[in-house]
Amino acid sequence: MPKNIPSLKPRELIKLLEKAGCRFYREGKGDHSLYTREINAVRKVVPIDIGAGEMSLAYVLRVFRQFGFTDEENTSLLE
């Protein structure tokens, strides 16, 4: 896992997720948007806080884990 990853802005995270095959699902409550990813006919829906200024690496990795990305996919996305 890359260690020197700077914090990301919400739009940068969304670009990474869309590159990995995630799609916009719908608007959530407040400043959240819901994104979805389908794995083996199972849909995973994860809220992304669009109103955040910066997202820490811990938050980004938590989102990736909720979507079910492997460590190899995480590394390739973050490089």
mmCIF file as gemmi writes it, N, C-alpha and C atoms, coordinates in Angstrom:
data_model
loop_
_atom_site.group_PDB
_atom_site.id
_atom_site.type_symbol
_atom_site.label_atom_id
_atom_site.label_alt_id
_atom_site.label_comp_id
_atom_site.label_asym_id
_atom_site.label_entity_id
_atom_site.label_seq_id
_atom_site.pdbx_PDB_ins_code
_atom_site.Cartn_x
_atom_site.Cartn_y
_atom_site.Cartn_z
_atom_site.occupancy
_atom_site.B_iso_or_equiv
_atom_site.pdbx_formal_charge
_atom_site.auth_seq_id
_atom_site.auth_asym_id
_atom_site.pdbx_PDB_model_num
ATOM 1 N N . MET Axp A 1 ? 0.837 -1.174 0 1 0 ? 1 A 1
ATOM 2 C CA . MET Axp A 1 ? 0 0 0 1 0 ? 1 A 1
ATOM 3 C C . MET Axp A 1 ? 0.883 1.238 0 1 0 ? 1 A 1
ATOM 4 N N . PRO Axp A 2 ? 0.655 2.178 -0.901 1 0 ? 2 A 1
ATOM 5 C CA . PRO Axp A 2 ? 1.459 3.401 -0.931 1 0 ? 2 A 1
ATOM 6 C C . PRO Axp A 2 ? 1.304 4.185 0.37 1 0 ? 2 A 1
ATOM 7 N N . LYS Axp A 3 ? 2.401 4.714 0.87 1 0 ? 3 A 1
ATOM 8 C CA . LYS Axp A 3 ? 2.383 5.437 2.142 1 0 ? 3 A 1
ATOM 9 C C . LYS Axp A 3 ? 2.344 6.947 1.962 1 0 ? 3 A 1
ATOM 10 N N . ASN Axp A 4 ? 2.877 7.468 0.885 1 0 ? 4 A 1
ATOM 11 C CA . ASN Axp A 4 ? 3.006 8.911 0.701 1 0 ? 4 A 1
ATOM 12 C C . ASN Axp A 4 ? 1.883 9.491 -0.144 1 0 ? 4 A 1
ATOM 13 N N . ILE Axp A 5 ? 0.668 9.118 0.147 1 0 ? 5 A 1
ATOM 14 C CA . ILE Axp A 5 ? -0.473 9.61 -0.609 1 0 ? 5 A 1
ATOM 15 C C . ILE Axp A 5 ? -1.006 10.861 0.074 1 0 ? 5 A 1
ATOM 16 N N . PRO Axp A 6 ? -1.104 11.965 -0.629 1 0 ? 6 A 1
ATOM 17 C CA . PRO Axp A 6 ? -1.665 13.169 -0.013 1 0 ? 6 A 1
ATOM 18 C C . PRO Axp A 6 ? -3.174 13.023 0.153 1 0 ? 6 A 1
ATOM 19 N N . SER Axp A 7 ? -3.758 13.89 0.955 1 0 ? 7 A 1
ATOM 20 C CA . SER Axp A 7 ? -5.208 13.865 1.093 1 0 ? 7 A 1
ATOM 21 C C . SER Axp A 7 ? -5.831 14.26 -0.246 1 0 ? 7 A 1
ATOM 22 N N . LEU Axp A 8 ? -7.041 13.773 -0.494 1 0 ? 8 A 1
ATOM 23 C CA . LEU Axp A 8 ? -7.708 14.008 -1.772 1 0 ? 8 A 1
ATOM 24 C C . LEU Axp A 8 ? -8.926 14.893 -1.58 1 0 ? 8 A 1
ATOM 25 N N . LYS Axp A 9 ? -9.239 15.648 -2.598 1 0 ? 9 A 1
ATOM 26 C CA . LYS Axp A 9 ? -10.486 16.396 -2.633 1 0 ? 9 A 1
ATOM 27 C C . LYS Axp A 9 ? -11.579 15.429 -3.092 1 0 ? 9 A 1
ATOM 28 N N . PRO Axp A 10 ? -12.834 15.694 -2.729 1 0 ? 10 A 1
ATOM 29 C CA . PRO Axp A 10 ? -13.909 14.763 -3.1 1 0 ? 10 A 1
ATOM 30 C C . PRO Axp A 10 ? -13.991 14.482 -4.6 1 0 ? 10 A 1
ATOM 31 N N . ARG Axp A 11 ? -13.808 15.492 -5.432 1 0 ? 11 A 1
ATOM 32 C CA . ARG Axp A 11 ? -13.881 15.281 -6.891 1 0 ? 11 A 1
ATOM 33 C C . ARG Axp A 11 ? -12.754 14.367 -7.386 1 0 ? 11 A 1
ATOM 34 N N . GLU Axp A 12 ? -11.575 14.467 -6.756 1 0 ? 12 A 1
ATOM 35 C CA . GLU Axp A 12 ? -10.464 13.586 -7.14 1 0 ? 12 A 1
ATOM 36 C C . GLU Axp A 12 ? -10.783 12.137 -6.775 1 0 ? 12 A 1
ATOM 37 N N . LEU Axp A 13 ? -11.386 11.939 -5.592 1 0 ? 13 A 1
ATOM 38 C CA . LEU Axp A 13 ? -11.79 10.591 -5.18 1 0 ? 13 A 1
ATOM 39 C C . LEU Axp A 13 ? -12.829 10.036 -6.14 1 0 ? 13 A 1
ATOM 40 N N . ILE Axp A 14 ? -13.785 10.849 -6.539 1 0 ? 14 A 1
ATOM 41 C CA . ILE Axp A 14 ? -14.824 10.387 -7.457 1 0 ? 14 A 1
ATOM 42 C C . ILE Axp A 14 ? -14.226 9.987 -8.804 1 0 ? 14 A 1
ATOM 43 N N . LYS Axp A 15 ? -13.247 10.736 -9.281 1 0 ? 15 A 1
ATOM 44 C CA . LYS Axp A 15 ? -12.58 10.374 -10.539 1 0 ? 15 A 1
ATOM 45 C C . LYS Axp A 15 ? -11.908 9.011 -10.423 1 0 ? 15 A 1
ATOM 46 N N . LEU Axp A 16 ? -11.251 8.759 -9.272 1 0 ? 16 A 1
ATOM 47 C CA . LEU Axp A 16 ? -10.613 7.454 -9.052 1 0 ? 16 A 1
ATOM 48 C C . LEU Axp A 16 ? -11.655 6.338 -9.025 1 0 ? 16 A 1
ATOM 49 N N . LEU Axp A 17 ? -12.768 6.582 -8.339 1 0 ? 17 A 1
ATOM 50 C CA . LEU Axp A 17 ? -13.81 5.562 -8.247 1 0 ? 17 A 1
ATOM 51 C C . LEU Axp A 17 ? -14.433 5.266 -9.604 1 0 ? 17 A 1
ATOM 52 N N . GLU Axp A 18 ? -14.684 6.301 -10.389 1 0 ? 18 A 1
ATOM 53 C CA . GLU Axp A 18 ? -15.261 6.086 -11.72 1 0 ? 18 A 1
ATOM 54 C C . GLU Axp A 18 ? -14.28 5.357 -12.628 1 0 ? 18 A 1
ATOM 55 N N . LYS Axp A 19 ? -13.003 5.637 -12.473 1 0 ? 19 A 1
ATOM 56 C CA . LYS Axp A 19 ? -11.967 4.932 -13.232 1 0 ? 19 A 1
ATOM 57 C C . LYS Axp A 19 ? -11.97 3.439 -12.89 1 0 ? 19 A 1
ATOM 58 N N . ALA Axp A 20 ? -12.329 3.121 -11.631 1 0 ? 20 A 1
ATOM 59 C CA . ALA Axp A 20 ? -12.355 1.73 -11.173 1 0 ? 20 A 1
ATOM 60 C C . ALA Axp A 20 ? -13.686 1.038 -11.441 1 0 ? 20 A 1
ATOM 61 N N . GLY Axp A 21 ? -14.628 1.732 -12.067 1 0 ? 21 A 1
ATOM 62 C CA . GLY Axp A 21 ? -15.889 1.096 -12.435 1 0 ? 21 A 1
ATOM 63 C C . GLY Axp A 21 ? -17.065 1.438 -11.554 1 0 ? 21 A 1
ATOM 64 N N . CYS Axp A 22 ? -16.918 2.332 -10.605 1 0 ? 22 A 1
ATOM 65 C CA . CYS Axp A 22 ? -18.037 2.757 -9.766 1 0 ? 22 A 1
ATOM 66 C C . CYS Axp A 22 ? -18.876 3.775 -10.533 1 0 ? 22 A 1
ATOM 67 N N . ARG Axp A 23 ? -20.158 3.808 -10.224 1 0 ? 23 A 1
ATOM 68 C CA . ARG Axp A 23 ? -21.076 4.708 -10.915 1 0 ? 23 A 1
ATOM 69 C C . ARG Axp A 23 ? -21.887 5.504 -9.895 1 0 ? 23 A 1
ATOM 70 N N . PHE Axp A 24 ? -22.283 6.713 -10.301 1 0 ? 24 A 1
ATOM 71 C CA . PHE Axp A 24 ? -23.17 7.531 -9.475 1 0 ? 24 A 1
ATOM 72 C C . PHE Axp A 24 ? -24.501 6.817 -9.346 1 0 ? 24 A 1
ATOM 73 N N . TYR Axp A 25 ? -25.044 6.758 -8.125 1 0 ? 25 A 1
ATOM 74 C CA . TYR Axp A 25 ? -26.317 6.088 -7.88 1 0 ? 25 A 1
ATOM 75 C C . TYR Axp A 25 ? -27.428 7.106 -7.666 1 0 ? 25 A 1
ATOM 76 N N . ARG Axp A 26 ? -27.265 7.986 -6.661 1 0 ? 26 A 1
ATOM 77 C CA . ARG Axp A 26 ? -28.241 9.047 -6.42 1 0 ? 26 A 1
ATOM 78 C C . ARG Axp A 26 ? -27.686 9.994 -5.375 1 0 ? 26 A 1
ATOM 79 N N . GLU Axp A 27 ? -28.371 11.12 -5.223 1 0 ? 27 A 1
ATOM 80 C CA . GLU Axp A 27 ? -28.011 12.075 -4.174 1 0 ? 27 A 1
ATOM 81 C C . GLU Axp A 27 ? -28.479 11.526 -2.832 1 0 ? 27 A 1
ATOM 82 N N . GLY Axp A 28 ? -27.665 11.729 -1.798 1 0 ? 28 A 1
ATOM 83 C CA . GLY Axp A 28 ? -28.045 11.309 -0.456 1 0 ? 28 A 1
ATOM 84 C C . GLY Axp A 28 ? -28.498 12.511 0.348 1 0 ? 28 A 1
ATOM 85 N N . LYS Axp A 29 ? -28.498 12.36 1.646 1 0 ? 29 A 1
ATOM 86 C CA . LYS Axp A 29 ? -28.889 13.461 2.524 1 0 ? 29 A 1
ATOM 87 C C . LYS Axp A 29 ? -27.727 14.413 2.703 1 0 ? 29 A 1
ATOM 88 N N . GLY Axp A 30 ? -28.024 15.681 2.787 1 0 ? 30 A 1
ATOM 89 C CA . GLY Axp A 30 ? -26.982 16.677 3.023 1 0 ? 30 A 1
ATOM 90 C C . GLY Axp A 30 ? -26.021 16.77 1.857 1 0 ? 30 A 1
ATOM 91 N N . ASP Axp A 31 ? -24.738 16.723 2.163 1 0 ? 31 A 1
ATOM 92 C CA . ASP Axp A 31 ? -23.696 16.857 1.139 1 0 ? 31 A 1
ATOM 93 C C . ASP Axp A 31 ? -23.204 15.518 0.611 1 0 ? 31 A 1
ATOM 94 N N . HIS Axp A 32 ? -23.972 14.461 0.774 1 0 ? 32 A 1
ATOM 95 C CA . HIS Axp A 32 ? -23.515 13.144 0.356 1 0 ? 32 A 1
ATOM 96 C C . HIS Axp A 32 ? -24.097 12.749 -0.995 1 0 ? 32 A 1
ATOM 97 N N . SER Axp A 33 ? -23.293 12.037 -1.757 1 0 ? 33 A 1
ATOM 98 C CA . SER Axp A 33 ? -23.734 11.396 -2.986 1 0 ? 33 A 1
ATOM 99 C C . SER Axp A 33 ? -23.457 9.912 -2.838 1 0 ? 33 A 1
ATOM 100 N N . LEU Axp A 34 ? -24.342 9.091 -3.354 1 0 ? 34 A 1
ATOM 101 C CA . LEU Axp A 34 ? -24.176 7.651 -3.253 1 0 ? 34 A 1
ATOM 102 C C . LEU Axp A 34 ? -23.614 7.109 -4.559 1 0 ? 34 A 1
ATOM 103 N N . TYR Axp A 35 ? -22.59 6.292 -4.433 1 0 ? 35 A 1
ATOM 104 C CA . TYR Axp A 35 ? -21.971 5.642 -5.582 1 0 ? 35 A 1
ATOM 105 C C . TYR Axp A 35 ? -22.103 4.145 -5.414 1 0 ? 35 A 1
ATOM 106 N N . THR Axp A 36 ? -22.16 3.434 -6.528 1 0 ? 36 A 1
ATOM 107 C CA . THR Axp A 36 ? -22.392 2.001 -6.489 1 0 ? 36 A 1
ATOM 108 C C . THR Axp A 36 ? -21.341 1.258 -7.302 1 0 ? 36 A 1
ATOM 109 N N . ARG Axp A 37 ? -21.086 0.023 -6.885 1 0 ? 37 A 1
ATOM 110 C CA . ARG Axp A 37 ? -20.191 -0.88 -7.609 1 0 ? 37 A 1
ATOM 111 C C . ARG Axp A 37 ? -20.774 -2.277 -7.485 1 0 ? 37 A 1
ATOM 112 N N . GLU Axp A 38 ? -20.834 -2.996 -8.596 1 0 ? 38 A 1
ATOM 113 C CA . GLU Axp A 38 ? -21.391 -4.332 -8.582 1 0 ? 38 A 1
ATOM 114 C C . GLU Axp A 38 ? -20.273 -5.355 -8.664 1 0 ? 38 A 1
ATOM 115 N N . ILE Axp A 39 ? -20.268 -6.286 -7.697 1 0 ? 39 A 1
ATOM 116 C CA . ILE Axp A 39 ? -19.259 -7.344 -7.646 1 0 ? 39 A 1
ATOM 117 C C . ILE Axp A 39 ? -19.987 -8.677 -7.514 1 0 ? 39 A 1
ATOM 118 N N . ASN Axp A 40 ? -19.79 -9.557 -8.487 1 0 ? 40 A 1
ATOM 119 C CA . ASN Axp A 40 ? -20.409 -10.881 -8.462 1 0 ? 40 A 1
ATOM 120 C C . ASN Axp A 40 ? -21.913 -10.791 -8.191 1 0 ? 40 A 1
ATOM 121 N N . ALA Axp A 41 ? -22.588 -9.926 -8.914 1 0 ? 41 A 1
ATOM 122 C CA . ALA Axp A 41 ? -24.037 -9.716 -8.816 1 0 ? 41 A 1
ATOM 123 C C . ALA Axp A 41 ? -24.473 -9.177 -7.459 1 0 ? 41 A 1
ATOM 124 N N . VAL Axp A 42 ? -23.554 -8.623 -6.693 1 0 ? 42 A 1
ATOM 125 C CA . VAL Axp A 42 ? -23.886 -7.972 -5.42 1 0 ? 42 A 1
ATOM 126 C C . VAL Axp A 42 ? -23.56 -6.493 -5.567 1 0 ? 42 A 1
ATOM 127 N N . ARG Axp A 43 ? -24.566 -5.646 -5.334 1 0 ? 43 A 1
ATOM 128 C CA . ARG Axp A 43 ? -24.373 -4.203 -5.462 1 0 ? 43 A 1
ATOM 129 C C . ARG Axp A 43 ? -23.955 -3.621 -4.123 1 0 ? 43 A 1
ATOM 130 N N . LYS Axp A 44 ? -22.858 -2.885 -4.134 1 0 ? 44 A 1
ATOM 131 C CA . LYS Axp A 44 ? -22.394 -2.179 -2.945 1 0 ? 44 A 1
ATOM 132 C C . LYS Axp A 44 ? -22.642 -0.693 -3.173 1 0 ? 44 A 1
ATOM 133 N N . VAL Axp A 45 ? -23.307 -0.041 -2.212 1 0 ? 45 A 1
ATOM 134 C CA . VAL Axp A 45 ? -23.599 1.382 -2.299 1 0 ? 45 A 1
ATOM 135 C C . VAL Axp A 45 ? -22.898 2.071 -1.141 1 0 ? 45 A 1
ATOM 136 N N . VAL Axp A 46 ? -22.1 3.101 -1.461 1 0 ? 46 A 1
ATOM 137 C CA . VAL Axp A 46 ? -21.298 3.794 -0.456 1 0 ? 46 A 1
ATOM 138 C C . VAL Axp A 46 ? -21.529 5.301 -0.576 1 0 ? 46 A 1
ATOM 139 N N . PRO Axp A 47 ? -21.775 5.982 0.561 1 0 ? 47 A 1
ATOM 140 C CA . PRO Axp A 47 ? -21.92 7.442 0.526 1 0 ? 47 A 1
ATOM 141 C C . PRO Axp A 47 ? -20.556 8.127 0.479 1 0 ? 47 A 1
ATOM 142 N N . ILE Axp A 48 ? -20.456 9.173 -0.317 1 0 ? 48 A 1
ATOM 143 C CA . ILE Axp A 48 ? -19.246 9.985 -0.413 1 0 ? 48 A 1
ATOM 144 C C . ILE Axp A 48 ? -19.624 11.403 0.015 1 0 ? 48 A 1
ATOM 145 N N . ASP Axp A 49 ? -18.875 11.966 0.956 1 0 ? 49 A 1
ATOM 146 C CA . ASP Axp A 49 ? -19.138 13.31 1.466 1 0 ? 49 A 1
ATOM 147 C C . ASP Axp A 49 ? -18.562 14.331 0.491 1 0 ? 49 A 1
ATOM 148 N N . ILE Axp A 50 ? -19.408 14.889 -0.362 1 0 ? 50 A 1
ATOM 149 C CA . ILE Axp A 50 ? -18.992 15.836 -1.384 1 0 ? 50 A 1
ATOM 150 C C . ILE Axp A 50 ? -18.623 17.184 -0.775 1 0 ? 50 A 1
ATOM 151 N N . GLY Axp A 51 ? -19.179 17.503 0.374 1 0 ? 51 A 1
ATOM 152 C CA . GLY Axp A 51 ? -18.94 18.795 0.996 1 0 ? 51 A 1
ATOM 153 C C . GLY Axp A 51 ? -17.635 18.891 1.759 1 0 ? 51 A 1
ATOM 154 N N . ALA Axp A 52 ? -16.91 17.801 1.891 1 0 ? 52 A 1
ATOM 155 C CA . ALA Axp A 52 ? -15.65 17.827 2.639 1 0 ? 52 A 1
ATOM 156 C C . ALA Axp A 52 ? -14.593 18.596 1.852 1 0 ? 52 A 1
ATOM 157 N N . GLY Axp A 53 ? -13.753 19.322 2.553 1 0 ? 53 A 1
ATOM 158 C CA . GLY Axp A 53 ? -12.673 20.049 1.889 1 0 ? 53 A 1
ATOM 159 C C . GLY Axp A 53 ? -11.588 19.109 1.419 1 0 ? 53 A 1
ATOM 160 N N . GLU Axp A 54 ? -11.073 18.308 2.325 1 0 ? 54 A 1
ATOM 161 C CA . GLU Axp A 54 ? -10.029 17.326 2.019 1 0 ? 54 A 1
ATOM 162 C C . GLU Axp A 54 ? -10.408 16.008 2.676 1 0 ? 54 A 1
ATOM 163 N N . MET Axp A 55 ? -10.072 14.918 2.037 1 0 ? 55 A 1
ATOM 164 C CA . MET Axp A 55 ? -10.339 13.594 2.59 1 0 ? 55 A 1
ATOM 165 C C . MET Axp A 55 ? -9.008 12.94 2.915 1 0 ? 55 A 1
ATOM 166 N N . SER Axp A 56 ? -8.866 12.467 4.131 1 0 ? 56 A 1
ATOM 167 C CA . SER Axp A 56 ? -7.618 11.839 4.556 1 0 ? 56 A 1
ATOM 168 C C . SER Axp A 56 ? -7.448 10.488 3.868 1 0 ? 56 A 1
ATOM 169 N N . LEU Axp A 57 ? -6.231 9.98 3.908 1 0 ? 57 A 1
ATOM 170 C CA . LEU Axp A 57 ? -5.954 8.669 3.325 1 0 ? 57 A 1
ATOM 171 C C . LEU Axp A 57 ? -6.771 7.6 4.034 1 0 ? 57 A 1
ATOM 172 N N . ALA Axp A 58 ? -6.957 7.727 5.344 1 0 ? 58 A 1
ATOM 173 C CA . ALA Axp A 58 ? -7.749 6.748 6.086 1 0 ? 58 A 1
ATOM 174 C C . ALA Axp A 58 ? -9.19 6.706 5.576 1 0 ? 58 A 1
ATOM 175 N N . TYR Axp A 59 ? -9.771 7.866 5.301 1 0 ? 59 A 1
ATOM 176 C CA . TYR Axp A 59 ? -11.141 7.924 4.78 1 0 ? 59 A 1
ATOM 177 C C . TYR Axp A 59 ? -11.202 7.284 3.391 1 0 ? 59 A 1
ATOM 178 N N . VAL Axp A 60 ? -10.235 7.604 2.543 1 0 ? 60 A 1
ATOM 179 C CA . VAL Axp A 60 ? -10.202 7.06 1.185 1 0 ? 60 A 1
ATOM 180 C C . VAL Axp A 60 ? -10.094 5.536 1.224 1 0 ? 60 A 1
ATOM 181 N N . LEU Axp A 61 ? -9.209 5.02 2.075 1 0 ? 61 A 1
ATOM 182 C CA . LEU Axp A 61 ? -9.046 3.569 2.184 1 0 ? 61 A 1
ATOM 183 C C . LEU Axp A 61 ? -10.302 2.903 2.744 1 0 ? 61 A 1
ATOM 184 N N . ARG Axp A 62 ? -11.01 3.579 3.643 1 0 ? 62 A 1
ATOM 185 C CA . ARG Axp A 62 ? -12.267 3.054 4.183 1 0 ? 62 A 1
ATOM 186 C C . ARG Axp A 62 ? -13.313 2.945 3.072 1 0 ? 62 A 1
ATOM 187 N N . VAL Axp A 63 ? -13.375 3.94 2.205 1 0 ? 63 A 1
ATOM 188 C CA . VAL Axp A 63 ? -14.31 3.905 1.074 1 0 ? 63 A 1
ATOM 189 C C . VAL Axp A 63 ? -13.954 2.75 0.146 1 0 ? 63 A 1
ATOM 190 N N . PHE Axp A 64 ? -12.669 2.593 -0.151 1 0 ? 64 A 1
ATOM 191 C CA . PHE Axp A 64 ? -12.234 1.488 -1.015 1 0 ? 64 A 1
ATOM 192 C C . PHE Axp A 64 ? -12.598 0.137 -0.393 1 0 ? 64 A 1
ATOM 193 N N . ARG Axp A 65 ? -12.415 0.005 0.907 1 0 ? 65 A 1
ATOM 194 C CA . ARG Axp A 65 ? -12.735 -1.246 1.599 1 0 ? 65 A 1
ATOM 195 C C . ARG Axp A 65 ? -14.237 -1.522 1.519 1 0 ? 65 A 1
ATOM 196 N N . GLN Axp A 66 ? -15.058 -0.485 1.673 1 0 ? 66 A 1
ATOM 197 C CA . GLN Axp A 66 ? -16.511 -0.673 1.593 1 0 ? 66 A 1
ATOM 198 C C . GLN Axp A 66 ? -16.929 -1.115 0.199 1 0 ? 66 A 1
ATOM 199 N N . PHE Axp A 67 ? -16.23 -0.658 -0.821 1 0 ? 67 A 1
ATOM 200 C CA . PHE Axp A 67 ? -16.532 -1.072 -2.188 1 0 ? 67 A 1
ATOM 201 C C . PHE Axp A 67 ? -15.985 -2.457 -2.502 1 0 ? 67 A 1
ATOM 202 N N . GLY Axp A 68 ? -15.132 -3.005 -1.657 1 0 ? 68 A 1
ATOM 203 C CA . GLY Axp A 68 ? -14.611 -4.352 -1.861 1 0 ? 68 A 1
ATOM 204 C C . GLY Axp A 68 ? -13.393 -4.418 -2.761 1 0 ? 68 A 1
ATOM 205 N N . PHE Axp A 69 ? -12.64 -3.331 -2.884 1 0 ? 69 A 1
ATOM 206 C CA . PHE Axp A 69 ? -11.414 -3.35 -3.676 1 0 ? 69 A 1
ATOM 207 C C . PHE Axp A 69 ? -10.347 -4.181 -2.982 1 0 ? 69 A 1
ATOM 208 N N . THR Axp A 70 ? -9.555 -4.889 -3.759 1 0 ? 70 A 1
ATOM 209 C CA . THR Axp A 70 ? -8.431 -5.645 -3.199 1 0 ? 70 A 1
ATOM 210 C C . THR Axp A 70 ? -7.254 -4.703 -2.953 1 0 ? 70 A 1
ATOM 211 N N . ASP Axp A 71 ? -6.254 -5.188 -2.244 1 0 ? 71 A 1
ATOM 212 C CA . ASP Axp A 71 ? -5.065 -4.375 -1.985 1 0 ? 71 A 1
ATOM 213 C C . ASP Axp A 71 ? -4.36 -3.997 -3.287 1 0 ? 71 A 1
ATOM 214 N N . GLU Axp A 72 ? -4.34 -4.913 -4.257 1 0 ? 72 A 1
ATOM 215 C CA . GLU Axp A 72 ? -3.711 -4.619 -5.545 1 0 ? 72 A 1
ATOM 216 C C . GLU Axp A 72 ? -4.468 -3.514 -6.275 1 0 ? 72 A 1
ATOM 217 N N . GLU Axp A 73 ? -5.791 -3.562 -6.234 1 0 ? 73 A 1
ATOM 218 C CA . GLU Axp A 73 ? -6.588 -2.517 -6.872 1 0 ? 73 A 1
ATOM 219 C C . GLU Axp A 73 ? -6.378 -1.181 -6.175 1 0 ? 73 A 1
ATOM 220 N N . ASN Axp A 74 ? -6.313 -1.186 -4.839 1 0 ? 74 A 1
ATOM 221 C CA . ASN Axp A 74 ? -6.044 0.051 -4.096 1 0 ? 74 A 1
ATOM 222 C C . ASN Axp A 74 ? -4.724 0.66 -4.518 1 0 ? 74 A 1
ATOM 223 N N . THR Axp A 75 ? -3.693 -0.152 -4.592 1 0 ? 75 A 1
ATOM 224 C CA . THR Axp A 75 ? -2.371 0.336 -4.968 1 0 ? 75 A 1
ATOM 225 C C . THR Axp A 75 ? -2.376 0.913 -6.381 1 0 ? 75 A 1
ATOM 226 N N . SER Axp A 76 ? -3.007 0.209 -7.316 1 0 ? 76 A 1
ATOM 227 C CA . SER Axp A 76 ? -3.015 0.701 -8.691 1 0 ? 76 A 1
ATOM 228 C C . SER Axp A 76 ? -3.824 1.991 -8.822 1 0 ? 76 A 1
ATOM 229 N N . LEU Axp A 77 ? -4.881 2.14 -8.061 1 0 ? 77 A 1
ATOM 230 C CA . LEU Axp A 77 ? -5.692 3.365 -8.119 1 0 ? 77 A 1
ATOM 231 C C . LEU Axp A 77 ? -4.957 4.564 -7.53 1 0 ? 77 A 1
ATOM 232 N N . LEU Axp A 78 ? -4.219 4.349 -6.461 1 0 ? 78 A 1
ATOM 233 C CA . LEU Axp A 78 ? -3.586 5.443 -5.741 1 0 ? 78 A 1
ATOM 234 C C . LEU Axp A 78 ? -2.226 5.845 -6.292 1 0 ? 78 A 1
ATOM 235 N N . GLU Axp A 79 ? -1.704 5.117 -7.237 1 0 ? 79 A 1
ATOM 236 C CA . GLU Axp A 79 ? -0.386 5.461 -7.797 1 0 ? 79 A 1
ATOM 237 C C . GLU Axp A 79 ? -0.511 6.466 -8.913 1 0 ? 79 A 1
